[in-house]
């Protein structure tokens, strides 16, 4: 019963979150780059950074599909699919960690600039 409930309720919900994650962080990254460089277009590395959250989402969706297939094939679970699921989880967390690190650096940069602007106004 638990496997059926997970397939029916949790996996569909878990397909929405990666989309929200990808859209939110990608839009923030694009807005950040635009605010820092108003005259020039996006550079190649900007596009790479903006795409990172979508890569995490694709990996997350792949992990969800793999989990669904594992639950469908229970009790005859293939060791290769279990290994694939484990690797997908690791790659997902790697891309999420990189995304959050870049987000933290951008927020820190924005805050640093605000503090520096206020100090300049006080002089």
C-alpha positions as protocol buffer text, in pm:
chain_id: "A"
residue {
  index: 1
  type: UNK
  ca { x: 0 y: 0 z: 0 }
}
residue {
  index: 2
  type: UNK
  ca { x: 283 y: 241 z: 82 }
}
residue {
  index: 3
  type: UNK
  ca { x: 447 y: 194 z: -258 }
}
residue {
  index: 4
  type: UNK
  ca { x: 116 y: 258 z: -434 }
}
residue {
  index: 5
  type: UNK
  ca { x: 53 y: 573 z: -231 }
}
residue {
  index: 6
  type: UNK
  ca { x: 405 y: 697 z: -305 }
}
residue {
  index: 7
  type: UNK
  ca { x: 351 y: 641 z: -677 }
}
residue {
  index: 8
  type: UNK
  ca { x: 9 y: 803 z: -677 }
}
residue {
  index: 9
  type: UNK
  ca { x: 77 y: 1108 z: -460 }
}
residue {
  index: 10
  type: UNK
  ca { x: 442 y: 1175 z: -383 }
}
residue {
  index: 11
  type: UNK
  ca { x: 595 y: 1129 z: -727 }
}
residue {
  index: 12
  type: UNK
  ca { x: 350 y: 1367 z: -903 }
}
residue {
  index: 13
  type: UNK
  ca { x: 419 y: 1632 z: -637 }
}
residue {
  index: 14
  type: UNK
  ca { x: 792 y: 1568 z: -669 }
}
residue {
  index: 15
  type: UNK
  ca { x: 767 y: 1642 z: -1042 }
}
residue {
  index: 16
  type: UNK
  ca { x: 647 y: 2000 z: -972 }
}
residue {
  index: 17
  type: UNK
  ca { x: 917 y: 2109 z: -727 }
}
residue {
  index: 18
  type: UNK
  ca { x: 1211 y: 2078 z: -970 }
}
residue {
  index: 19
  type: UNK
  ca { x: 1029 y: 2303 z: -1216 }
}
residue {
  index: 20
  type: UNK
  ca { x: 972 y: 2568 z: -948 }
}
residue {
  index: 21
  type: UNK
  ca { x: 1335 y: 2537 z: -835 }
}
residue {
  index: 22
  type: UNK
  ca { x: 1466 y: 2571 z: -1190 }
}
residue {
  index: 23
  type: UNK
  ca { x: 1243 y: 2865 z: -1281 }
}
residue {
  index: 24
  type: UNK
  ca { x: 1308 y: 3054 z: -958 }
}
residue {
  index: 25
  type: UNK
  ca { x: 1685 y: 3027 z: -955 }
}
residue {
  index: 26
  type: UNK
  ca { x: 1726 y: 3070 z: -1332 }
}
residue {
  index: 27
  type: UNK
  ca { x: 1516 y: 3386 z: -1327 }
}
residue {
  index: 28
  type: UNK
  ca { x: 1715 y: 3518 z: -1033 }
}
residue {
  index: 29
  type: UNK
  ca { x: 2045 y: 3443 z: -1210 }
}
residue {
  index: 30
  type: UNK
  ca { x: 1924 y: 3614 z: -1529 }
}
residue {
  index: 31
  type: UNK
  ca { x: 1807 y: 3918 z: -1332 }
}
residue {
  index: 32
  type: UNK
  ca { x: 2139 y: 3933 z: -1148 }
}
residue {
  index: 33
  type: UNK
  ca { x: 2341 y: 3925 z: -1470 }
}
residue {
  index: 34
  type: UNK
  ca { x: 2116 y: 4186 z: -1627 }
}
residue {
  index: 35
  type: UNK
  ca { x: 2154 y: 4415 z: -1324 }
}
residue {
  index: 36
  type: UNK
  ca { x: 2532 y: 4383 z: -1334 }
}
residue {
  index: 37
  type: UNK
  ca { x: 2574 y: 4431 z: -1708 }
}
residue {
  index: 38
  type: UNK
  ca { x: 2309 y: 4652 z: -1863 }
}
residue {
  index: 39
  type: UNK
  ca { x: 2479 y: 4728 z: -2195 }
}
residue {
  index: 40
  type: UNK
  ca { x: 2615 y: 4392 z: -2305 }
}
residue {
  index: 41
  type: UNK
  ca { x: 2422 y: 4076 z: -2381 }
}
residue {
  index: 42
  type: UNK
  ca { x: 2450 y: 3753 z: -2188 }
}
residue {
  index: 43
  type: UNK
  ca { x: 2785 y: 3581 z: -2214 }
}
residue {
  index: 44
  type: UNK
  ca { x: 2830 y: 3208 z: -2264 }
}
residue {
  index: 45
  type: UNK
  ca { x: 2914 y: 3146 z: -1899 }
}
residue {
  index: 46
  type: UNK
  ca { x: 2603 y: 3342 z: -1798 }
}
residue {
  index: 47
  type: UNK
  ca { x: 2391 y: 3102 z: -2002 }
}
residue {
  index: 48
  type: UNK
  ca { x: 2572 y: 2806 z: -1846 }
}
residue {
  index: 49
  type: UNK
  ca { x: 2500 y: 2936 z: -1495 }
}
residue {
  index: 50
  type: UNK
  ca { x: 2138 y: 3015 z: -1583 }
}
residue {
  index: 51
  type: UNK
  ca { x: 2095 y: 2658 z: -1713 }
}
residue {
  index: 52
  type: UNK
  ca { x: 2234 y: 2489 z: -1397 }
}
residue {
  index: 53
  type: UNK
  ca { x: 1898 y: 2479 z: -1215 }
}
residue {
  index: 54
  type: UNK
  ca { x: 1735 y: 2324 z: -1522 }
}
residue {
  index: 55
  type: UNK
  ca { x: 2004 y: 2056 z: -1535 }
}
residue {
  index: 56
  type: UNK
  ca { x: 1924 y: 1976 z: -1170 }
}
residue {
  index: 57
  type: UNK
  ca { x: 1554 y: 1959 z: -1258 }
}
residue {
  index: 58
  type: UNK
  ca { x: 1615 y: 1718 z: -1546 }
}
residue {
  index: 59
  type: UNK
  ca { x: 1827 y: 1497 z: -1322 }
}
residue {
  index: 60
  type: UNK
  ca { x: 1561 y: 1513 z: -1049 }
}
residue {
  index: 61
  type: UNK
  ca { x: 1287 y: 1414 z: -1295 }
}
residue {
  index: 62
  type: UNK
  ca { x: 1506 y: 1127 z: -1418 }
}
residue {
  index: 63
  type: UNK
  ca { x: 1553 y: 1014 z: -1060 }
}
residue {
  index: 64
  type: UNK
  ca { x: 1175 y: 1026 z: -1005 }
}
residue {
  index: 65
  type: UNK
  ca { x: 1108 y: 820 z: -1317 }
}
residue {
  index: 66
  type: UNK
  ca { x: 1370 y: 569 z: -1207 }
}
residue {
  index: 67
  type: UNK
  ca { x: 1209 y: 546 z: -861 }
}
residue {
  index: 68
  type: UNK
  ca { x: 868 y: 497 z: -1020 }
}
residue {
  index: 69
  type: UNK
  ca { x: 1002 y: 216 z: -1239 }
}
residue {
  index: 70
  type: UNK
  ca { x: 1170 y: 53 z: -939 }
}
residue {
  index: 71
  type: UNK
  ca { x: 843 y: 62 z: -747 }
}
residue {
  index: 72
  type: UNK
  ca { x: 659 y: -83 z: -1047 }
}
residue {
  index: 73
  type: UNK
  ca { x: 904 y: -371 z: -1080 }
}
residue {
  index: 74
  type: UNK
  ca { x: 899 y: -460 z: -709 }
}
residue {
  index: 75
  type: UNK
  ca { x: 986 y: -723 z: -583 }
}
residue {
  index: 76
  type: UNK
  ca { x: 1218 y: -807 z: -877 }
}
residue {
  index: 77
  type: UNK
  ca { x: 1435 y: -498 z: -851 }
}
residue {
  index: 78
  type: UNK
  ca { x: 1732 y: -472 z: -1087 }
}
residue {
  index: 79
  type: UNK
  ca { x: 2062 y: -379 z: -919 }
}
residue {
  index: 80
  type: UNK
  ca { x: 2159 y: -163 z: -1216 }
}
residue {
  index: 81
  type: UNK
  ca { x: 1848 y: 52 z: -1175 }
}
residue {
  index: 82
  type: UNK
  ca { x: 1917 y: 90 z: -804 }
}
residue {
  index: 83
  type: UNK
  ca { x: 2271 y: 198 z: -888 }
}
residue {
  index: 84
  type: UNK
  ca { x: 2139 y: 439 z: -1151 }
}
residue {
  index: 85
  type: UNK
  ca { x: 1902 y: 591 z: -894 }
}
residue {
  index: 86
  type: UNK
  ca { x: 2190 y: 636 z: -652 }
}
residue {
  index: 87
  type: UNK
  ca { x: 2403 y: 809 z: -914 }
}
residue {
  index: 88
  type: UNK
  ca { x: 2115 y: 1034 z: -1020 }
}
residue {
  index: 89
  type: UNK
  ca { x: 2067 y: 1137 z: -657 }
}
residue {
  index: 90
  type: UNK
  ca { x: 2436 y: 1223 z: -624 }
}
residue {
  index: 91
  type: UNK
  ca { x: 2441 y: 1427 z: -945 }
}
residue {
  index: 92
  type: UNK
  ca { x: 2119 y: 1603 z: -847 }
}
residue {
  index: 93
  type: UNK
  ca { x: 2267 y: 1711 z: -515 }
}
residue {
  index: 94
  type: UNK
  ca { x: 2590 y: 1816 z: -685 }
}
residue {
  index: 95
  type: UNK
  ca { x: 2403 y: 2049 z: -922 }
}
residue {
  index: 96
  type: UNK
  ca { x: 2178 y: 2177 z: -643 }
}
residue {
  index: 97
  type: UNK
  ca { x: 2483 y: 2249 z: -426 }
}
residue {
  index: 98
  type: UNK
  ca { x: 2657 y: 2436 z: -709 }
}
residue {
  index: 99
  type: UNK
  ca { x: 2337 y: 2631 z: -778 }
}
residue {
  index: 100
  type: UNK
  ca { x: 2297 y: 2729 z: -412 }
}
residue {
  index: 101
  type: UNK
  ca { x: 2665 y: 2823 z: -387 }
}
residue {
  index: 102
  type: UNK
  ca { x: 2637 y: 3053 z: -688 }
}
residue {
  index: 103
  type: UNK
  ca { x: 2314 y: 3199 z: -546 }
}
residue {
  index: 104
  type: UNK
  ca { x: 2488 y: 3266 z: -213 }
}
residue {
  index: 105
  type: UNK
  ca { x: 2779 y: 3435 z: -390 }
}
residue {
  index: 106
  type: UNK
  ca { x: 2543 y: 3656 z: -591 }
}
residue {
  index: 107
  type: UNK
  ca { x: 2342 y: 3755 z: -284 }
}
residue {
  index: 108
  type: UNK
  ca { x: 2666 y: 3830 z: -98 }
}
residue {
  index: 109
  type: UNK
  ca { x: 2786 y: 4044 z: -387 }
}
residue {
  index: 110
  type: UNK
  ca { x: 2459 y: 4238 z: -399 }
}
residue {
  index: 111
  type: UNK
  ca { x: 2465 y: 4296 z: -22 }
}
residue {
  index: 112
  type: UNK
  ca { x: 2831 y: 4402 z: -33 }
}
residue {
  index: 113
  type: UNK
  ca { x: 2752 y: 4654 z: -307 }
}
residue {
  index: 114
  type: UNK
  ca { x: 2455 y: 4793 z: -107 }
}
residue {
  index: 115
  type: UNK
  ca { x: 2672 y: 4840 z: 202 }
}
residue {
  index: 116
  type: UNK
  ca { x: 2944 y: 5006 z: -5 }
}
residue {
  index: 117
  type: UNK
  ca { x: 2687 y: 5241 z: -167 }
}
residue {
  index: 118
  type: UNK
  ca { x: 2547 y: 5342 z: 172 }
}
residue {
  index: 119
  type: UNK
  ca { x: 2894 y: 5406 z: 309 }
}
residue {
  index: 120
  type: UNK
  ca { x: 2970 y: 5625 z: 7 }
}
residue {
  index: 121
  type: UNK
  ca { x: 2651 y: 5826 z: 70 }
}
residue {
  index: 122
  type: UNK
  ca { x: 2746 y: 5882 z: 434 }
}
residue {
  index: 123
  type: UNK
  ca { x: 3083 y: 6033 z: 347 }
}
